[in-house]
Amino acid sequence: MDIKHYMQTLGSQARDASRIIAAADTALKNQALLAIAEAVSGGRDRLLAANAIDMQNGRSNGLEAALLDRLELNPERIDAMIEGLHQVAELPDPVGEVTDLQERPSGIKLGKMRVPLGVVGIIYESRPNVTIDAASLCLKSGNATILRGGSEAIESNRAIAACITQGLAAVGLPEAVVQVINTTDRAAVGELITMTETVDVIVPRGGKSLIERISADARVPVIKHLDGNCHVYIDERADRQKAVAIALNAKTHRYGVCNAMESLLVAESIADKVLPELAALYADKGVELRGCEKTCALIKSALAASEADWSQEYLAPILSIKVVAGLDEAIEHINRYSSRHTEAIVTEDRERAERFIREVDSSSVMVNASTRFADGFEYGLGAEIGISTDKIHARGPVGLEGLTSQKWVVYGDGQIRQ
C-alpha cells in the first residue's frame, strides 16, 4: 500500500465530506446518530467476536493489564456506546448558534456564530469505544473525521467502522464523514499529522509517549493532554467519612484511566486519623503506597517516595501520599507537580474550597467529589473527544462546543463606513 497516496485520498474525501456535514441540519445529524446506534445494537455479536480476537492477540503480545482493560469490549461497554450516541443526539446543536449580538453606533449588528472546525484527525490507543465517541461528537458538531486507532484494536475498530458506515448510509450521508484508517502501518500517523491542506486539528488520545511524539512532529494544530497526575487534598476541615470514600474511589474505581488519583495530600492535623483507615482499605485492594517521611511513620507498610513519585502517572495500583502543613502547601505542591488535569479538595470550609478552585491551575477542579467525575459523559457532554490541558480554545473534557470555533457575523442595512 502506498501510504502517502492512501492518506491523501482519505484527506481529500474528508474535506469534501466536511462541507456536506457542515451544511446538514440538526435533524439529519441526529437521525444518523440514532441509525449508528441501531447498527451497533444489531452488531453486538460481531463486535464482541472482533474484540475477542484483539484481546487474544493483546495477551499473546504481552499487553499490560491497564491496556487490556482499555481494549476490552463487553456488553456493558457496548450499552454505554449506544447510550452515548443517544445522549449526543439529544444534546443541543451548537452549530449556527449566534451569540453576543449587539448593535454598534454605525447601525450594524454584530455577533459570533459557532461553526465546525472542519476535518478532525483523532489518534488513539486501545479503547475501541473511542471510535464511537469521536465519530458521534464530530458528526453532531458538523465535522468530518479521520480516526486512527491502535494496532492492538484493529479488528474491533473495523467492526465498529462497519456499523458507522451502515448508519451514515441509512440516512444518505457519505461514508467519508467518518473514516477509520484501515492499516496498522505507523507511517499513516506521520502523514495524518502533517496534512495541513485537508486536516484542521489533531486530537491524540493515549500514552504520554504517543502524545509527546504527535505534539513534537505535528504541523496540524493539536488538542492534547500528556498525562493525568491527579490529586486529592484532604483538608483539616474535611468530613472524615466523605474524605475516605472519595480518596478510595478516586484511586481504586479504575486504575488505568487518566482521571484516577495518583497523589493523595493530607493535612497534618488529621493525618493520624485518616491515613491508617485509608491504608487498611488500600491494602484490601492491593494498592502499593509510597509516602513522605511523615506518611511512612503513620503507615508502616508504606515505601519511601522518591522525588519522581510526586509527578508520576502510575495507571496502576500505586499511590503516592504526602502529609502537608495545610492548604497553602497543598496548593503549592499541586501546582508544582500536577499535569493540570484534575484536582479535588475535601473540606467543609467554603472559603477554603473557593480558594482551592481559584488558585489550583488545572482543567478541572473539584470540591468534595472524586476525580473520576472528570469525564465528558459525566459532565453531560454525551461523550468526549479527549481531555485538553491546554489553555487555548478547548480546556478539560472536549465535547461538542470544543469541536467548534466562532466566526464574526455582521448584519447591516446598507451601512457604509465613513
C-alpha positions as CSV (number, residue, x, y, z in Angstrom):
1,M,0.0,0.0,0.0
2,D,1.2,3.5,-0.9
3,I,0.6,5.1,2.5
4,K,1.1,8.7,1.3
5,H,-1.4,8.3,-1.5
6,Y,-3.8,6.4,0.7
7,M,-3.8,9.1,3.4
8,Q,-4.0,12.0,0.9
9,T,-7.1,10.2,-0.6
10,L,-8.7,10.0,2.9
11,G,-7.9,13.6,3.5
12,S,-9.4,14.8,0.2
13,Q,-12.5,12.7,0.8
14,A,-12.8,14.1,4.3
15,R,-12.5,17.7,3.1
16,D,-15.4,17.1,0.6
17,A,-17.5,15.4,3.2
18,S,-16.8,18.1,5.8
19,R,-18.7,20.6,3.6
20,I,-21.7,18.3,3.4
21,I,-21.9,17.5,7.1
22,A,-21.3,21.2,8.0
23,A,-24.4,22.1,6.0
24,A,-26.5,19.3,7.4
25,D,-29.3,20.3,9.7
26,T,-29.7,19.0,13.3
27,A,-32.5,16.6,12.4
28,L,-30.3,14.8,9.8
29,K,-27.3,14.6,12.1
30,N,-29.5,13.2,14.9
31,Q,-31.0,10.6,12.5
32,A,-27.5,9.5,11.6
33,L,-26.5,9.1,15.3
34,L,-29.6,7.0,16.0
35,A,-29.0,4.9,12.9
36,I,-25.4,4.2,14.0
37,A,-26.8,3.3,17.5
38,E,-29.2,0.8,15.9
39,A,-26.3,-0.7,13.8
40,V,-24.2,-1.1,16.9
41,S,-27.0,-2.7,18.8
42,G,-27.6,-5.1,15.9
43,G,-23.9,-5.9,15.5
44,R,-23.2,-6.8,19.1
45,D,-22.1,-10.3,18.3
46,R,-19.8,-9.1,15.5
47,L,-18.3,-6.5,17.8
48,L,-17.6,-9.0,20.6
49,A,-16.2,-11.5,18.3
50,A,-13.8,-9.0,16.7
51,N,-12.8,-7.7,20.2
52,A,-12.1,-11.3,21.3
53,I,-9.5,-11.5,18.6
54,D,-7.9,-8.3,19.7
55,M,-7.9,-9.4,23.3
56,Q,-6.3,-12.7,22.5
57,N,-3.6,-11.0,20.3
58,G,-3.0,-8.5,23.1
59,R,-2.4,-11.2,25.7
60,S,-0.1,-13.1,23.3
61,N,1.8,-9.9,22.7
62,G,2.2,-9.2,26.4
63,L,0.0,-6.1,26.6
64,E,-0.1,-4.6,30.0
65,A,-3.1,-5.1,32.2
66,A,-4.1,-1.4,32.1
67,L,-4.1,-1.5,28.3
68,L,-6.0,-4.8,28.2
69,D,-8.7,-3.2,30.4
70,R,-8.9,-0.3,28.0
71,L,-9.1,-2.6,25.0
72,E,-11.9,-4.9,26.2
73,L,-15.4,-4.6,24.9
74,N,-18.2,-6.3,26.9
75,P,-22.0,-6.0,26.8
76,E,-22.0,-3.2,29.4
77,R,-19.5,-1.1,27.4
78,I,-21.4,-1.7,24.2
79,D,-24.5,-0.5,26.0
80,A,-22.6,2.6,27.1
81,M,-21.6,3.3,23.5
82,I,-25.2,3.1,22.4
83,E,-26.3,5.3,25.3
84,G,-23.6,7.8,24.4
85,L,-24.9,8.0,20.8
86,H,-28.4,8.6,22.1
87,Q,-27.2,11.2,24.5
88,V,-25.3,13.1,21.9
89,A,-28.4,13.1,19.7
90,E,-30.3,14.7,22.5
91,L,-27.8,17.5,23.1
92,P,-28.4,20.9,21.7
93,D,-26.6,21.5,18.4
94,P,-24.1,24.3,18.8
95,V,-23.6,24.8,15.1
96,G,-25.1,28.0,13.8
97,E,-25.8,29.5,17.2
98,V,-25.3,33.3,17.2
99,T,-24.3,34.9,20.5
100,D,-23.2,38.3,21.8
101,L,-25.4,40.1,19.3
102,Q,-25.1,43.8,19.7
103,E,-25.8,46.9,17.7
104,R,-22.9,49.3,17.0
105,P,-23.1,53.1,16.7
106,S,-22.8,52.7,12.9
107,G,-26.1,50.7,12.9
108,I,-24.6,47.3,12.0
109,K,-25.5,44.4,14.2
110,L,-22.5,42.3,15.3
111,G,-22.4,38.8,16.7
112,K,-20.5,35.5,16.8
113,M,-21.6,32.3,15.1
114,R,-20.5,28.9,16.2
115,V,-19.1,26.8,13.2
116,P,-17.5,23.4,12.8
117,L,-13.7,23.1,12.8
118,G,-13.8,21.1,9.5
119,V,-11.8,17.9,9.4
120,V,-10.6,16.4,12.8
121,G,-7.9,13.7,12.9
122,I,-8.0,11.6,16.0
123,I,-5.2,9.2,17.0
124,Y,-5.8,6.9,19.9
125,E,-4.7,3.7,21.6
126,S,-6.5,0.6,22.9
127,R,-10.0,1.9,23.6
128,P,-12.3,0.9,20.7
129,N,-15.2,2.8,22.3
130,V,-13.3,6.0,21.4
131,T,-14.2,5.2,17.8
132,I,-17.9,5.7,18.6
133,D,-17.3,8.7,21.0
134,A,-15.2,10.5,18.4
135,A,-17.5,9.7,15.5
136,S,-20.6,10.9,17.4
137,L,-19.2,14.1,18.6
138,C,-17.6,15.1,15.3
139,L,-20.8,14.2,13.4
140,K,-23.1,16.2,15.7
141,S,-20.7,19.2,15.7
142,G,-20.7,19.2,11.8
143,N,-17.1,17.9,11.4
144,A,-15.7,15.1,9.2
145,T,-13.2,12.9,11.0
146,I,-10.4,10.6,10.2
147,L,-9.8,8.0,13.0
148,R,-6.6,6.1,13.6
149,G,-6.9,3.6,16.4
150,G,-4.1,1.5,17.8
151,S,-2.9,-1.7,16.0
152,E,-4.0,-3.7,19.1
153,A,-7.6,-2.7,18.4
154,I,-7.7,-3.1,14.6
155,E,-10.3,-5.8,14.5
156,S,-12.6,-4.0,16.9
157,N,-12.3,-0.7,15.1
158,R,-13.0,-2.3,11.8
159,A,-16.2,-3.8,13.1
160,I,-17.3,-0.5,14.7
161,A,-16.4,1.3,11.5
162,A,-18.8,-1.0,9.6
163,C,-21.6,0.0,12.0
164,I,-20.8,3.7,11.5
165,T,-20.8,3.3,7.7
166,Q,-24.1,1.4,7.8
167,G,-25.7,4.2,9.9
168,L,-24.5,7.0,7.7
169,A,-25.7,5.2,4.5
170,A,-29.1,4.7,6.1
171,V,-29.7,8.5,6.2
172,G,-28.0,9.4,2.9
173,L,-24.7,10.9,4.3
174,P,-21.4,10.0,2.6
175,E,-19.3,7.4,4.5
176,A,-16.3,9.8,4.2
177,V,-17.9,11.8,7.1
178,V,-16.3,9.2,9.4
179,Q,-13.3,7.3,8.0
180,V,-11.3,4.7,10.1
181,I,-7.7,4.3,8.8
182,N,-7.6,0.6,7.7
183,T,-3.9,0.0,8.2
184,T,-1.7,-0.6,11.2
185,D,1.3,1.0,9.4
186,R,2.7,3.7,11.7
187,A,3.6,5.8,8.6
188,A,-0.1,6.6,8.4
189,V,0.1,8.7,11.6
190,G,3.1,10.6,10.3
191,E,1.1,11.5,7.2
192,L,-2.0,12.5,9.0
193,I,-0.4,14.9,11.4
194,T,1.2,16.8,8.5
195,M,-1.8,17.1,6.2
196,T,-2.3,20.8,6.7
197,E,-4.3,21.2,3.5
198,T,-7.1,18.7,4.4
199,V,-6.9,18.3,8.2
200,D,-7.8,21.2,10.6
201,V,-6.9,19.8,14.0
202,I,-5.4,16.6,15.6
203,V,-6.6,15.1,18.8
204,P,-4.3,12.4,20.3
205,R,-5.5,10.1,23.0
206,G,-3.2,7.6,24.6
207,G,0.0,7.2,26.5
208,K,2.4,10.0,27.2
209,S,5.0,8.8,24.6
210,L,2.3,8.9,21.8
211,I,1.1,12.3,22.7
212,E,4.7,13.7,23.0
213,R,5.5,12.3,19.6
214,I,2.4,13.8,18.0
215,S,2.9,17.2,19.6
216,A,6.5,17.3,18.5
217,D,6.0,16.2,14.9
218,A,2.6,17.6,14.0
219,R,2.2,20.5,11.6
220,V,-1.6,20.5,12.2
221,P,-2.8,22.1,15.5
222,V,-3.1,19.6,18.4
223,I,-5.6,19.4,21.2
224,K,-4.0,17.3,23.9
225,H,-3.1,16.3,27.4
226,L,0.2,14.5,28.2
227,D,-0.7,12.6,31.4
228,G,-3.1,12.6,34.3
229,N,-1.3,13.1,37.6
230,C,-4.5,13.9,39.6
231,H,-4.5,14.9,43.2
232,V,-7.0,14.7,46.1
233,Y,-6.3,17.0,49.1
234,I,-8.0,16.1,52.4
235,D,-8.2,19.4,54.3
236,E,-8.2,19.6,58.1
237,R,-11.8,20.7,58.0
238,A,-12.9,17.7,55.9
239,D,-15.8,15.4,56.7
240,R,-13.8,12.2,57.5
241,Q,-16.4,9.9,56.0
242,K,-16.6,11.8,52.8
243,A,-12.8,12.0,52.7
244,V,-12.3,8.3,53.0
245,A,-14.9,7.5,50.4
246,I,-13.6,10.0,47.9
247,A,-9.9,9.0,48.3
248,L,-10.8,5.3,47.9
249,N,-13.0,5.8,44.9
250,A,-10.6,8.2,43.1
251,K,-7.8,5.7,43.3
252,T,-9.4,2.2,43.1
253,H,-12.5,2.7,40.9
254,R,-10.3,2.1,37.8
255,Y,-6.6,2.2,37.7
256,G,-5.8,2.6,34.0
257,V,-7.6,5.9,33.4
258,C,-6.3,9.5,33.2
259,N,-8.7,10.8,35.9
260,A,-7.7,8.4,38.6
261,M,-6.0,9.9,41.6
262,E,-2.2,9.3,41.6
263,S,-1.3,11.5,44.6
264,L,-3.0,12.0,47.9
265,L,-2.3,15.0,50.1
266,V,-3.5,15.1,53.7
267,A,-3.4,17.9,56.2
268,E,-1.0,17.2,59.1
269,S,-3.6,17.8,61.8
270,I,-5.8,15.0,60.7
271,A,-3.3,12.6,59.1
272,D,-3.1,10.3,62.1
273,K,-6.9,9.8,62.0
274,V,-7.4,9.4,58.2
275,L,-4.3,7.7,56.9
276,P,-4.4,4.5,59.0
277,E,-8.0,3.9,58.0
278,L,-7.3,4.6,54.3
279,A,-4.2,2.4,54.4
280,A,-6.2,-0.6,55.6
281,L,-8.7,-0.1,52.7
282,Y,-5.9,0.3,50.2
283,A,-4.3,-2.8,51.5
284,D,-7.5,-4.8,50.9
285,K,-7.4,-3.5,47.2
286,G,-3.7,-4.4,46.8
287,V,-2.6,-0.8,46.4
288,E,1.1,-0.1,47.0
289,L,1.7,3.1,49.0
290,R,4.7,5.4,48.6
291,G,4.9,8.2,51.1
292,C,6.8,11.1,52.6
293,E,8.6,10.6,55.9
294,K,5.5,11.5,57.9
295,T,3.4,9.2,55.9
296,C,5.8,6.3,56.4
297,A,5.7,7.0,60.2
298,L,1.9,6.5,60.2
299,I,1.7,3.7,57.7
300,K,4.4,1.1,58.4
301,S,3.8,-0.8,55.1
302,A,4.4,2.4,53.0
303,L,7.6,2.7,50.9
304,A,9.6,5.9,50.9
305,A,8.5,8.1,48.0
306,S,11.2,9.4,45.6
307,E,11.1,12.9,44.0
308,A,9.9,11.2,40.8
309,D,6.8,9.8,42.5
310,W,5.3,13.2,43.0
311,S,4.9,13.8,39.3
312,Q,4.2,10.2,38.3
313,E,1.1,8.9,36.5
314,Y,1.1,5.3,37.6
315,L,-2.1,3.9,35.8
316,A,-1.7,1.1,38.3
317,P,-2.5,0.2,41.9
318,I,0.2,2.5,43.2
319,L,-0.4,5.8,45.2
320,S,1.9,8.5,46.4
321,I,0.9,10.2,49.7
322,K,2.3,13.4,51.2
323,V,1.4,14.9,54.6
324,V,1.2,18.7,54.2
325,A,1.0,21.5,56.7
326,G,-2.3,22.8,55.3
327,L,-4.0,24.4,52.3
328,D,-1.0,26.6,51.3
329,E,1.4,23.7,51.0
330,A,-1.2,21.6,49.2
331,I,-1.8,24.2,46.5
332,E,1.9,24.8,46.1
333,H,2.6,21.1,45.8
334,I,-0.2,20.5,43.2
335,N,0.8,23.5,41.1
336,R,4.4,22.2,41.1
337,Y,3.8,18.6,40.3
338,S,0.4,18.3,38.7
339,S,-0.2,17.6,35.0
340,R,-3.0,20.2,35.0
341,H,-5.7,17.5,34.6
342,T,-7.9,17.2,37.6
343,E,-7.6,18.0,41.3
344,A,-10.0,17.8,44.2
345,I,-10.3,19.2,47.8
346,V,-12.3,17.6,50.6
347,T,-13.4,20.2,53.0
348,E,-16.4,21.6,54.8
349,D,-14.9,25.1,54.8
350,R,-16.5,27.1,51.9
351,E,-13.8,29.8,51.8
352,R,-11.0,27.2,51.6
353,A,-12.9,25.4,48.8
354,E,-13.3,28.6,46.9
355,R,-9.6,29.5,47.3
356,F,-8.6,26.0,46.1
357,I,-10.8,26.4,43.0
358,R,-9.3,29.8,42.2
359,E,-5.6,29.0,42.8
360,V,-5.2,25.5,41.5
361,D,-4.3,25.7,37.9
362,S,-5.9,22.6,36.3
363,S,-8.5,22.0,33.7
364,S,-11.0,20.5,36.3
365,V,-11.0,21.4,39.9
366,M,-13.5,19.7,42.3
367,V,-14.9,20.2,45.8
368,N,-16.0,17.1,47.8
369,A,-16.1,14.8,44.7
370,S,-14.0,12.1,43.2
371,T,-11.6,12.9,40.4
372,R,-13.2,10.1,38.5
373,F,-16.0,12.5,37.5
374,A,-13.6,14.4,35.1
375,D,-15.2,12.8,32.1
376,G,-17.3,14.1,29.2
377,F,-20.1,11.6,29.8
378,E,-20.3,12.6,33.5
379,Y,-20.2,16.3,32.5
380,G,-23.2,15.9,30.3
381,L,-21.3,16.2,27.1
382,G,-22.6,12.9,25.9
383,A,-19.1,11.7,25.3
384,E,-15.7,13.3,25.0
385,I,-13.2,13.6,22.2
386,G,-10.4,13.8,24.8
387,I,-9.2,15.9,27.7
388,S,-7.3,19.2,27.0
389,T,-4.9,20.7,29.5
390,D,-4.0,23.5,27.1
391,K,-5.3,27.0,27.8
392,I,-6.1,28.0,24.2
393,H,-9.5,27.1,22.6
394,A,-10.8,24.0,24.5
395,R,-9.8,23.0,28.1
396,G,-10.9,20.0,30.1
397,P,-13.2,17.4,28.6
398,V,-13.7,18.3,24.9
399,G,-17.3,17.9,23.8
400,L,-19.4,19.4,21.1
401,E,-18.5,23.1,21.8
402,G,-14.8,22.2,21.9
403,L,-15.1,20.8,18.3
404,T,-16.4,24.1,17.0
405,S,-14.9,27.6,16.5
406,Q,-16.6,31.0,16.1
407,K,-16.7,33.5,13.3
408,W,-17.9,37.1,13.4
409,V,-21.2,37.8,11.6
410,V,-22.4,41.3,10.7
411,Y,-25.9,42.3,9.8
412,G,-26.4,45.6,8.0
413,D,-29.0,47.6,6.1
414,G,-26.9,49.4,3.6
415,Q,-24.3,50.9,6.0
416,I,-21.0,52.2,4.6
417,R,-18.0,53.2,6.6
418,Q,-17.5,57.0,6.8
